[in-house]
Amino acid sequence: MDLFDEDVGNISQPSPIALVEAKRERRQPRNQSKPASHEGNAKWLHAHYDPYSTLYTFSSCIALADLHGDGDNKLIIANLGTGKYDMKLKVYKGTTLMTENTIIDLPTAVCTFFMDTHDPRTPAVAVASGPYIYVYKNLRPYFKFTLPPLDVNPVEQDLWNQAKEDKIDVQVLKEMLESLRADGSEGTLTVRSLRFLMLDPEDMPTFANLHKHSPLKRQTVITCMTTLKKSHSEEDAISCLVIGTESKDIYILDPEAFTVLTKMVLPSVPVFLDVTGLYDVEFRIVVSCRNGNIYSLKKGSKAPKYSIELSSQPVGLQRMGKNVVVGCMDQTLQCYTTKGKRLWVLTLPANVMTMELMDYKSRGFKAIMVALDNCEVHVYNEKYLVNTIKTEDIVTGMKFGRFGREDGALVMTTKGGGLIVKILKRNSVFEEKDSRPGPPAAQNQKLNIPKKTKLFVDQTMRERENAVTMHRMFQRDLYRLRLDAARSYVKALETSMTPMSADPLEPLKLSATVNGIGPSFKLTVNLQNTSSATPSINLLITFQYDEKLYQLQRSSIKVPLLVPGLNYAFQTLVECISDKAIADTIKVFVLRKGKSMPIITGNINMPVSEAQVVV
């Protein structure tokens, strides 16, 4: 095995105190607990916040694991430092820094996995950095895996060989390498050539003389990493490492010999990985790539089978059951099936920073946690927002799981380098309700549709065979219906048979009510001028009725000046003079003096009169 030497420094002795602040808060009575600054924070205990932890990292570089088999889970963070130096692997016990190890290059991912069946069952820590995977066992360097080298571009190899033999000068070497990069071969150039092209002209000769005698190697780097159970699904079962590289490849590594078990090729550079299943049985890898697409890989496939084209670049990817939830740069949260069908899309109030799966196994609750750049963390159960956590700073990395001896711990790192630890209260309940406006949740439930009968199938076949004829008949009937409706509307306007005036010079509105059970009724006519500023004058209300059935106290009513916007009521008594228990319609006309054509007309359906009681 290829061992690598790293300095392991014990910064402080392991402390037996884990999450002291949270336990002290649990001992306090409810009326003495800290008031929650936000309604969503009431479901969480604020265990720890240190804004000066100088932890600059992402969700892929955070892990929680029981490294010593004592039931006390530790916090493992690969710190990015300044980006050029001070990259370290830090391990926290509770809120106390336990150990730290220096990392040579920028880390891209951290994960814990079991690589053997030896007792005690303690996991190893894998750190992806550059083209290497550093494996730590018992918090000490154990093994270093190097990615397989790639083939060097023959033209580039020939150029450096000529430079080695002094057949070409530095200026010609620069021009030829730039032409190679301009032809679209930048992704196939070695690191030496890329660094050479980045130098100033006065530094190029020194760099070329220093490196031209060394063999030319083309090495890729790791972009993402996760684990895959090998043959058993238990938590302490042996797992394989699954890594994505800048050369658009997916490698599955053996956990014992660290050899490549499977290699898969992608159309673009992988960014996020999500793996389910067992390597020896059946597995599926969902990959989000730099070209804005999501690909699905299965066991035995060398290339992706399904592709999902996103609306913008992905920021995070998590899997919920058989669905894939993706956060995008256009402030949307999208859900797809593994075959590429989009189920729903949510528009978020701010940009997505990172995502994390909330798997609370003791309650059987799963949700997606989305950190936004407005200092909020949203918790979504499917497409429903069930909780919102307010934070002191923008969250850039988070991990939910068992921390210390608490199952529902949420560890977050902030943009300013702070560390936040929150613990989910044991009595917290997340209600599945949709806080967004729109249709109710019951509308999304599938209906119990009965099976197709023979009659249904026969009707379907008939519709397919006579589709053109049926469509023509439908269009003909539709045109007839529209014509009849238009004729009726024109007739109503010409005869003023509507309760509202169509004449812009006489904007009136008419309504009427009938009170009483008979034989005497009180008829109330309400008239309103709907214009904005023009009053109505010289109006008259008249009635048309069957004189054998009814007798009106006032057959015509003079209307005074109608002020715009006010409602005027005019009343008259109606006497039913028939004892046959029948009813008829009374028509109400609003006329202008000197004109026979009514302005508006109303029909009043009179009720059946009760018999007159003689005492």
C-alpha positions as CSV (number, residue, x, y, z in Angstrom):
1,M,0.0,0.0,0.0
2,D,1.0,3.6,-0.7
3,L,1.1,5.4,2.6
4,F,1.3,9.1,2.8
5,D,2.8,11.1,5.6
6,E,0.8,13.8,7.2
7,D,1.2,15.6,10.6
8,V,-1.5,14.7,13.0
9,G,-1.7,17.4,15.7
10,N,-3.9,17.1,18.7
11,I,-5.1,20.6,19.3
12,S,-7.0,19.8,22.5
13,Q,-7.7,16.7,24.6
14,P,-11.0,15.0,23.8
15,S,-13.7,16.6,26.0
16,P,-16.5,14.5,27.5
17,I,-18.9,17.4,27.2
18,A,-21.0,17.3,24.0
19,L,-23.4,20.1,23.2
20,V,-23.4,21.6,26.7
21,E,-25.6,24.5,25.6
22,A,-28.3,22.3,24.3
23,K,-28.4,20.1,27.4
24,R,-28.5,23.1,29.7
25,E,-31.4,24.5,27.7
26,R,-33.2,21.1,27.9
27,R,-33.0,21.2,31.7
28,Q,-34.6,24.7,31.9
29,P,-38.4,25.0,32.4
30,R,-40.4,26.1,29.4
31,N,-41.1,29.5,30.8
32,Q,-37.3,30.1,31.2
33,S,-36.2,29.0,27.8
34,K,-34.9,31.5,25.3
35,P,-37.6,33.2,23.2
36,A,-37.6,32.1,19.6
37,S,-36.8,35.0,17.2
38,H,-38.8,33.3,14.4
39,E,-41.8,31.0,14.4
40,G,-39.9,28.3,12.5
41,N,-37.0,28.4,15.1
42,A,-39.5,27.2,17.8
43,K,-39.1,23.6,16.6
44,W,-35.3,23.7,17.1
45,L,-33.0,24.1,20.2
46,H,-30.3,26.6,19.6
47,A,-27.3,24.5,20.8
48,H,-24.2,26.4,19.6
49,Y,-23.2,29.4,17.5
50,D,-19.6,30.5,17.0
51,P,-19.2,33.2,14.3
52,Y,-15.4,33.0,14.6
53,S,-14.8,29.3,13.9
54,T,-13.1,30.2,10.6
55,L,-14.8,27.2,8.9
56,Y,-15.2,27.8,5.2
57,T,-16.7,24.8,3.6
58,F,-19.6,23.3,1.7
59,S,-22.2,20.5,2.4
60,S,-20.1,18.0,0.4
61,C,-17.2,18.5,2.9
62,I,-19.2,17.9,6.1
63,A,-19.9,14.4,7.6
64,L,-21.2,13.0,10.9
65,A,-19.9,9.6,12.0
66,D,-19.1,7.5,15.1
67,L,-15.3,7.3,14.6
68,H,-14.5,5.4,17.8
69,G,-17.5,3.0,18.1
70,D,-18.6,4.6,21.4
71,G,-22.0,5.9,20.2
72,D,-20.8,9.5,20.3
73,N,-20.9,10.8,16.7
74,K,-18.2,13.3,15.7
75,L,-18.4,16.2,13.3
76,I,-15.9,15.9,10.4
77,I,-15.2,19.1,8.3
78,A,-12.8,19.5,5.5
79,N,-12.0,23.2,5.8
80,L,-11.1,25.1,2.6
81,G,-9.1,27.7,4.5
82,T,-8.1,30.7,2.4
83,G,-8.2,28.6,-0.9
84,K,-4.4,28.5,-1.2
85,Y,-3.3,27.4,2.3
86,D,-4.6,26.4,5.7
87,M,-6.7,23.5,4.2
88,K,-7.3,21.1,7.1
89,L,-9.5,18.1,8.0
90,K,-11.0,19.0,11.4
91,V,-12.8,16.7,13.8
92,Y,-15.1,18.1,16.5
93,K,-16.3,16.3,19.6
94,G,-19.4,18.2,20.6
95,T,-18.3,21.9,20.1
96,T,-14.7,21.2,20.9
97,L,-12.0,20.8,18.3
98,M,-10.6,17.3,18.8
99,T,-8.0,16.8,16.0
100,E,-7.0,18.3,12.7
101,N,-4.9,17.1,9.8
102,T,-3.3,19.3,7.1
103,I,-4.6,18.7,3.5
104,I,-2.2,19.5,0.6
105,D,-4.8,20.6,-1.9
106,L,-8.4,22.0,-1.9
107,P,-10.9,19.3,-0.7
108,T,-13.9,18.7,-2.8
109,A,-15.8,16.0,-0.8
110,V,-15.7,14.1,2.5
111,C,-17.5,10.9,3.3
112,T,-17.2,8.1,5.9
113,F,-17.4,4.4,5.0
114,F,-16.7,0.9,6.4
115,M,-13.9,-0.8,4.5
116,D,-13.6,-4.0,6.5
117,T,-15.4,-6.2,8.9
118,H,-12.9,-6.0,11.8
119,D,-14.0,-5.3,15.3
120,P,-14.5,-2.7,16.7
121,R,-16.7,-1.4,13.8
122,T,-15.2,2.0,13.1
123,P,-15.6,3.8,9.8
124,A,-12.8,5.3,7.7
125,V,-12.8,8.9,6.5
126,A,-12.2,9.5,2.8
127,V,-11.2,13.0,1.7
128,A,-11.2,13.9,-2.0
129,S,-8.5,16.5,-2.9
130,G,-7.2,17.1,-6.4
131,P,-6.5,13.7,-8.1
132,Y,-6.2,11.9,-4.8
133,I,-8.4,10.3,-2.2
134,Y,-6.9,10.4,1.3
135,V,-8.2,7.6,3.6
136,Y,-7.9,8.1,7.4
137,K,-8.3,5.2,9.8
138,N,-8.7,6.0,13.5
139,L,-8.0,9.7,12.6
140,R,-4.6,8.8,11.2
141,P,-3.4,8.6,7.6
142,Y,-4.0,5.2,6.2
143,F,-3.9,5.1,2.4
144,K,-3.7,7.4,-0.6
145,F,-5.5,6.5,-3.8
146,T,-4.5,8.2,-7.1
147,L,-6.8,8.5,-10.1
148,P,-5.7,6.6,-13.2
149,P,-3.6,8.8,-15.6
150,L,-5.2,9.9,-18.9
151,D,-3.7,9.8,-22.3
152,V,-1.7,12.8,-23.3
153,N,-2.4,14.6,-26.5
154,P,0.2,13.4,-29.0
155,V,0.7,16.9,-30.5
156,E,1.3,18.3,-27.0
157,Q,3.7,15.5,-26.3
158,D,5.6,16.1,-29.5
159,L,5.8,19.9,-28.7
160,W,7.4,19.3,-25.3
161,N,9.8,16.7,-26.7
162,Q,11.0,19.2,-29.3
163,A,11.4,21.8,-26.5
164,K,13.4,19.3,-24.5
165,E,15.7,18.8,-27.5
166,D,15.9,22.6,-28.1
167,K,14.4,22.2,-31.5
168,I,11.8,25.0,-30.8
169,D,12.1,28.0,-28.6
170,V,9.7,29.1,-25.9
171,Q,7.8,31.5,-28.2
172,V,7.0,28.8,-30.7
173,L,6.0,26.5,-27.9
174,K,3.6,29.1,-26.6
175,E,2.0,29.8,-30.0
176,M,1.5,26.1,-30.7
177,L,0.0,25.4,-27.3
178,E,-2.3,28.4,-27.7
179,S,-3.5,27.1,-31.1
180,L,-4.2,23.7,-29.5
181,R,-6.3,25.4,-26.8
182,A,-8.1,27.5,-29.4
183,D,-9.1,24.4,-31.3
184,G,-11.1,23.2,-28.4
185,S,-8.5,20.9,-26.8
186,E,-8.2,22.9,-23.6
187,G,-9.8,20.0,-21.7
188,T,-7.2,17.6,-23.0
189,L,-4.2,19.7,-22.2
190,T,-2.0,18.8,-19.2
191,V,-1.7,20.9,-16.1
192,R,1.9,21.8,-17.1
193,S,0.8,23.3,-20.4
194,L,-2.1,25.2,-18.8
195,R,0.1,26.7,-16.2
196,F,2.7,27.5,-18.8
197,L,0.1,29.5,-20.8
198,M,-0.9,31.4,-17.7
199,L,2.6,32.7,-17.0
200,D,3.9,36.1,-18.0
201,P,6.2,36.1,-21.0
202,E,9.3,36.7,-18.9
203,D,8.6,33.7,-16.6
204,M,8.0,31.2,-19.4
205,P,11.7,30.3,-20.2
206,T,12.4,29.5,-16.6
207,F,9.3,27.4,-16.3
208,A,10.0,25.5,-19.5
209,N,13.7,24.8,-18.6
210,L,12.6,23.5,-15.2
211,H,9.9,21.1,-16.4
212,K,10.7,20.1,-19.9
213,H,12.9,17.2,-18.8
214,S,10.2,15.7,-16.6
215,P,7.8,13.1,-18.2
216,L,4.5,14.7,-19.3
217,K,1.5,13.4,-17.4
218,R,-2.2,14.2,-17.8
219,Q,-4.0,13.9,-14.5
220,T,-7.7,14.7,-13.8
221,V,-9.2,15.9,-10.5
222,I,-12.1,14.7,-8.4
223,T,-15.3,16.9,-8.5
224,C,-17.7,14.9,-6.3
225,M,-17.8,11.7,-4.2
226,T,-20.2,9.5,-2.3
227,T,-20.6,5.9,-1.1
228,L,-22.4,2.8,-2.3
229,K,-23.2,-0.2,-0.2
230,K,-21.5,-3.3,-1.6
231,S,-23.6,-6.3,-0.8
232,H,-25.6,-5.5,2.4
233,S,-27.8,-2.6,3.3
234,E,-27.0,-2.3,7.0
235,E,-25.5,0.9,8.3
236,D,-22.2,-0.7,9.2
237,A,-22.0,-2.7,5.9
238,I,-18.9,-2.4,3.6
239,S,-19.3,0.4,1.1
240,C,-17.7,1.3,-2.2
241,L,-16.5,4.8,-3.1
242,V,-18.2,6.5,-6.1
243,I,-16.3,9.4,-7.5
244,G,-16.9,11.8,-10.4
245,T,-13.9,13.4,-12.2
246,E,-13.2,16.4,-14.3
247,S,-12.6,14.1,-17.3
248,K,-16.4,13.3,-17.4
249,D,-15.9,9.8,-15.8
250,I,-17.6,8.0,-12.9
251,Y,-15.4,5.5,-11.0
252,I,-16.6,2.9,-8.4
253,L,-13.7,1.8,-6.2
254,D,-13.3,-1.4,-4.3
255,P,-13.1,-0.6,-0.5
256,E,-10.4,-3.1,0.3
257,A,-8.0,-3.1,-2.6
258,F,-8.9,0.4,-3.9
259,T,-9.0,-0.8,-7.5
260,V,-11.5,0.5,-10.1
261,L,-14.5,-1.9,-10.2
262,T,-16.6,0.0,-12.7
263,K,-16.0,3.0,-15.0
264,M,-18.8,5.0,-16.6
265,V,-18.6,7.9,-19.1
266,L,-20.8,11.0,-19.0
267,P,-21.4,13.7,-21.6
268,S,-20.3,16.4,-19.2
269,V,-18.4,17.0,-15.9
270,P,-20.3,15.6,-12.9
271,V,-21.1,18.0,-10.1
272,F,-23.5,16.2,-7.7
273,L,-24.0,12.5,-7.1
274,D,-26.8,10.5,-5.5
275,V,-26.5,6.7,-5.2
276,T,-29.1,4.1,-4.2
277,G,-29.0,0.3,-4.1
278,L,-26.3,-2.3,-3.7
279,Y,-23.3,-2.8,-6.0
280,D,-23.5,-6.6,-6.1
281,V,-27.3,-6.6,-6.7
282,E,-28.6,-3.5,-8.4
283,F,-27.8,0.2,-8.1
284,R,-28.7,3.5,-9.7
285,I,-26.5,6.6,-9.9
286,V,-28.2,10.0,-10.5
287,V,-25.7,12.6,-11.6
288,S,-26.1,16.3,-12.1
289,C,-23.6,17.7,-14.6
290,R,-22.0,21.0,-15.4
291,N,-24.0,21.3,-18.7
292,G,-27.3,21.7,-16.8
293,N,-28.5,18.2,-17.3
294,I,-29.2,15.2,-15.0
295,Y,-28.3,11.7,-16.0
296,S,-29.3,8.3,-14.6
297,L,-26.9,5.4,-14.6
298,K,-27.7,1.8,-13.8
299,K,-25.6,-1.3,-13.1
300,G,-24.1,-2.6,-16.3
301,S,-24.5,0.6,-18.3
302,K,-21.4,2.4,-19.5
303,A,-23.4,5.5,-20.6
304,P,-26.5,7.3,-19.2
305,K,-29.9,6.0,-20.2
306,Y,-32.1,8.9,-19.2
307,S,-31.5,12.7,-19.3
308,I,-33.2,15.6,-17.6
309,E,-32.7,19.0,-19.1
310,L,-32.9,21.7,-16.4
311,S,-34.0,25.3,-16.9
312,S,-30.7,26.6,-15.3
313,Q,-27.5,25.3,-13.6
314,P,-28.0,23.0,-10.6
315,V,-27.0,24.1,-7.1
316,G,-27.9,21.0,-5.2
317,L,-29.4,17.5,-5.8
318,Q,-31.1,15.2,-3.3
319,R,-33.2,12.1,-3.8
320,M,-36.6,11.5,-2.1
321,G,-37.8,8.0,-2.6
322,K,-38.1,7.5,-6.3
323,N,-38.0,11.2,-7.1
324,V,-35.1,13.6,-7.6
325,V,-35.3,17.1,-6.2
326,V,-33.0,19.8,-7.7
327,G,-32.3,23.3,-6.7
328,C,-31.4,25.6,-9.6
329,M,-29.8,29.0,-10.0
330,D,-33.1,30.6,-11.3
331,Q,-34.5,30.4,-7.7
332,T,-36.5,27.3,-8.4
333,L,-36.9,23.9,-6.6
334,Q,-37.8,21.2,-9.1
335,C,-38.8,17.6,-8.7
336,Y,-38.4,14.9,-11.3
337,T,-38.9,11.1,-11.6
338,T,-35.8,9.1,-12.4
339,K,-37.2,8.7,-16.0
340,G,-37.2,12.5,-16.5
341,K,-40.9,13.4,-15.9
342,R,-41.3,16.7,-14.1
343,L,-43.7,16.5,-11.2
344,W,-43.7,20.1,-9.7
345,V,-41.7,23.3,-9.6
346,L,-41.5,25.8,-6.7
347,T,-40.3,29.4,-7.0
348,L,-38.2,30.3,-4.0
349,P,-37.9,33.8,-2.5
350,A,-34.1,33.9,-2.8
351,N,-31.1,32.1,-4.4
352,V,-30.3,28.6,-3.4
353,M,-27.0,28.2,-1.5
354,T,-27.0,24.5,-0.7
355,M,-29.4,21.5,0.0
356,E,-29.5,18.6,2.5
357,L,-31.7,15.6,3.0
358,M,-33.4,15.6,6.4
359,D,-33.9,11.9,7.3
360,Y,-35.3,11.7,10.9
361,K,-35.5,7.9,11.3
362,S,-36.9,7.9,14.8
363,R,-40.1,9.7,13.5
364,G,-40.0,8.2,10.0
365,F,-39.9,11.8,8.6
366,K,-38.0,12.8,5.4
367,A,-37.8,16.3,4.0
368,I,-35.5,18.5,1.9
369,M,-33.7,21.3,3.5
370,V,-32.8,24.3,1.3
371,A,-30.5,27.1,2.4
372,L,-31.1,30.5,0.8
373,D,-29.0,33.6,0.6
374,N,-31.6,35.6,2.7
375,C,-30.4,33.9,5.9
376,E,-33.2,31.3,5.9
377,V,-33.3,27.5,5.7
378,H,-36.6,26.1,4.3
379,V,-37.8,22.6,5.0
380,Y,-40.0,21.0,2.3
381,N,-42.0,17.9,2.7
382,E,-42.5,17.1,-1.0
383,K,-43.6,20.5,-2.4
384,Y,-45.0,21.8,0.9
385,L,-43.1,24.3,3.1
386,V,-43.3,22.9,6.6
387,N,-40.7,24.9,8.5
388,T,-38.5,28.0,8.1
389,I,-35.3,28.5,10.1
390,K,-33.8,32.0,10.5
391,T,-30.0,32.1,10.8
392,E,-27.5,34.7,11.8
393,D,-25.6,34.5,8.5
394,I,-25.9,33.0,5.0
395,V,-25.6,29.2,5.3
396,T,-23.1,27.6,2.8
397,G,-22.9,24.1,4.2
398,M,-25.1,21.9,6.3
399,K,-25.5,18.3,7.5
400,F,-28.4,16.7,9.3
401,G,-28.0,13.5,11.4
402,R,-26.7,12.1,14.7
403,F,-24.3,14.5,16.4
404,G,-23.0,13.5,19.8
405,R,-25.9,11.4,21.2
406,E,-28.6,13.5,19.6
407,D,-30.4,12.0,16.6
408,G,-31.9,15.2,15.2
409,A,-28.9,17.6,15.0
410,L,-28.5,20.1,12.2
411,V,-24.9,21.4,11.7
412,M,-24.5,24.5,9.5
413,T,-21.5,26.5,8.4
414,T,-21.9,30.1,7.3
415,K,-20.4,32.4,4.7
416,G,-18.5,34.3,7.3
417,G,-16.9,31.1,8.7
418,G,-19.3,30.6,11.6
419,L,-20.6,27.3,13.0
420,I,-24.2,26.8,14.0
421,V,-25.6,23.7,15.7
422,K,-29.3,23.2,16.2
423,I,-31.2,20.2,17.7
424,L,-34.7,19.2,16.7
425,K,-37.1,19.1,19.7
426,R,-38.5,15.7,20.4
427,N,-42.1,17.0,20.5
428,S,-41.8,18.9,17.2
429,V,-44.4,18.1,14.6
430,F,-44.2,19.2,11.0
431,E,-47.6,19.9,9.4
432,E,-48.0,19.0,5.8
433,K,-49.8,22.0,4.6
434,D,-49.2,24.3,1.6
435,S,-48.6,27.8,2.6
436,R,-48.6,29.1,-1.0
437,P,-51.7,30.3,-2.7
438,G,-53.3,27.9,-5.2
439,P,-55.4,24.8,-5.4
440,P,-55.8,22.7,-2.2
441,A,-53.6,19.7,-1.6
442,A,-56.6,17.3,-2.1
443,Q,-56.5,18.2,-5.8
444,N,-53.2,16.4,-6.2
445,Q,-54.6,13.1,-5.0
446,K,-55.2,10.5,-7.6
447,L,-58.8,9.5,-8.3
448,N,-59.9,5.9,-8.2
449,I,-60.7,5.5,-11.9
450,P,-62.6,2.3,-12.7
451,K,-61.4,-0.1,-15.3
452,K,-62.3,0.3,-19.0
453,T,-65.4,-1.5,-20.0
454,K,-66.2,-3.0,-23.4
455,L,-68.6,-0.2,-24.2
456,F,-65.9,2.3,-23.4
457,V,-63.5,0.6,-25.7
458,D,-66.1,0.4,-28.5
459,Q,-66.9,4.1,-28.2
460,T,-63.2,4.9,-28.3
461,M,-62.8,2.9,-31.5
462,R,-65.8,4.6,-33.0
463,E,-64.5,8.0,-32.2
464,R,-61.1,7.2,-33.7
465,E,-62.7,6.0,-36.9
466,N,-65.1,8.9,-37.3
467,A,-63.0,11.6,-35.8
468,V,-63.3,14.0,-38.8
469,T,-67.1,13.7,-39.1
470,M,-67.7,14.1,-35.4
471,H,-65.5,17.2,-35.3
472,R,-67.4,18.8,-38.2
473,M,-70.7,18.1,-36.5
474,F,-69.4,19.6,-33.3
475,Q,-68.2,22.7,-35.1
476,R,-71.5,23.1,-36.9
477,D,-73.6,22.8,-33.7
478,L,-71.2,25.2,-32.0
479,Y,-71.6,27.8,-34.7
480,R,-75.4,27.4,-34.5
481,L,-75.3,27.9,-30.8
482,R,-73.2,31.1,-31.2
483,L,-75.6,32.4,-33.9
484,D,-78.7,31.8,-31.7
485,A,-77.1,33.5,-28.7
486,A,-76.1,36.5,-30.8
487,R,-79.6,36.8,-32.3
488,S,-81.1,36.6,-28.8
489,Y,-78.8,39.2,-27.5
490,V,-79.5,41.6,-30.3
491,K,-83.2,41.2,-29.9
492,A,-82.9,41.9,-26.2
493,L,-81.0,45.1,-26.9
494,E,-83.5,46.2,-29.5
495,T,-86.5,45.7,-27.3
496,S,-84.8,46.8,-24.1
497,M,-85.6,43.4,-22.5
498,T,-82.6,43.6,-20.2
499,P,-82.4,44.8,-16.5
500,M,-79.4,47.1,-17.5
501,S,-79.5,49.8,-20.1
502,A,-77.3,49.3,-23.2
503,D,-77.6,52.9,-24.2
504,P,-74.6,55.0,-22.9
505,L,-76.8,58.1,-22.7
506,E,-79.2,56.3,-20.3
507,P,-77.0,54.3,-17.9
508,L,-79.6,52.7,-15.6
509,K,-79.9,49.5,-13.6
510,L,-83.2,47.9,-12.5
511,S,-84.0,45.3,-9.8
512,A,-87.3,44.4,-8.1
513,T,-88.4,42.4,-5.1
514,V,-91.8,41.0,-4.0
515,N,-92.8,40.7,-0.3
516,G,-95.9,39.0,1.2
517,I,-97.8,35.7,0.9
518,G,-101.0,37.1,-0.6
519,P,-103.5,38.0,-1.6
520,S,-101.8,41.4,-1.0
521,F,-98.1,41.8,-2.1
522,K,-95.7,44.7,-1.8
523,L,-93.7,45.3,-5.0
524,T,-90.5,47.2,-4.6
525,V,-88.6,48.5,-7.7
526,N,-85.0,49.6,-7.2
527,L,-83.6,52.0,-9.8
528,Q,-80.0,53.2,-9.9
529,N,-78.1,55.7,-12.2
530,T,-74.8,54.0,-13.0
531,S,-73.2,57.0,-14.7
532,S,-70.3,58.8,-13.2
533,A,-71.6,62.4,-13.2
534,T,-74.7,62.7,-15.4
535,P,-78.1,62.7,-13.6
536,S,-81.3,61.2,-15.1
537,I,-84.5,63.1,-15.4
538,N,-88.0,62.8,-16.9
539,L,-88.3,59.1,-16.2
540,L,-91.5,57.1,-15.6
541,I,-92.1,53.5,-14.3
542,T,-95.1,51.6,-15.7
543,F,-96.3,48.0,-15.3
544,Q,-97.9,45.5,-17.6
545,Y,-99.9,42.7,-16.0
546,D,-103.1,40.6,-16.4
547,E,-106.0,42.6,-15.1
548,K,-108.0,39.4,-14.4
549,L,-105.4,38.3,-11.9
550,Y,-103.9,41.4,-10.4
551,Q,-104.8,44.9,-9.4
552,L,-102.1,47.5,-8.7
553,Q,-102.5,50.5,-6.4
554,R,-100.2,52.6,-8.7
555,S,-100.0,51.5,-12.3
556,S,-97.4,54.2,-13.1
557,I,-94.8,55.9,-10.9
558,K,-93.1,59.2,-11.7
559,V,-89.4,59.1,-11.1
560,P,-87.6,62.2,-9.7
561,L,-84.1,63.2,-10.6
562,L,-81.7,60.3,-10.2
563,V,-78.3,61.3,-8.7
564,P,-75.5,59.0,-10.0
565,G,-74.5,56.2,-7.7
566,L,-77.5,56.3,-5.4
567,N,-80.1,53.5,-5.2
568,Y,-83.8,54.7,-5.3
569,A,-86.7,52.4,-4.1
570,F,-90.3,52.8,-5.4
571,Q,-93.1,50.8,-3.9
572,T,-96.7,49.8,-4.9
573,L,-99.2,47.3,-3.6
574,V,-100.4,44.4,-5.7
575,E,-103.7,42.7,-5.0
576,C,-104.4,39.2,-6.3
577,I,-108.1,39.2,-7.3
578,S,-108.3,35.6,-8.5
579,D,-109.1,32.5,-6.3
580,K,-107.7,30.0,-8.8
581,A,-104.3,29.7,-7.1
582,I,-102.4,30.6,-10.2
583,A,-99.5,33.2,-10.8
584,D,-98.3,35.2,-13.7
585,T,-95.5,37.6,-14.7
586,I,-95.6,41.4,-14.2
587,K,-93.4,43.4,-16.5
588,V,-91.8,46.6,-15.3
589,F,-90.9,49.3,-17.9
590,V,-88.7,52.4,-17.4
591,L,-89.6,55.0,-19.9
592,R,-88.6,58.5,-20.8
593,K,-91.4,61.0,-21.2
594,G,-92.4,61.4,-24.8
595,K,-90.9,58.1,-26.0
596,S,-92.7,54.8,-26.5
597,M,-89.6,52.6,-26.5
598,P,-88.6,51.5,-22.9
599,I,-85.1,52.2,-21.7
600,I,-84.9,49.0,-19.7
601,T,-87.4,46.2,-18.9
602,G,-87.7,43.8,-16.0
603,N,-89.8,40.6,-15.6
604,I,-91.1,39.8,-12.1
605,N,-92.4,36.2,-11.5
606,M,-95.1,36.6,-8.9
607,P,-95.6,33.9,-6.3
608,V,-98.8,31.9,-5.9
609,S,-101.2,33.8,-3.7
610,E,-102.5,32.2,-0.5
611,A,-106.3,31.9,0.0
612,Q,-107.9,34.8,1.8
613,V,-108.7,34.0,5.4
614,V,-112.1,35.5,6.7
615,V,-112.3,35.9,10.4
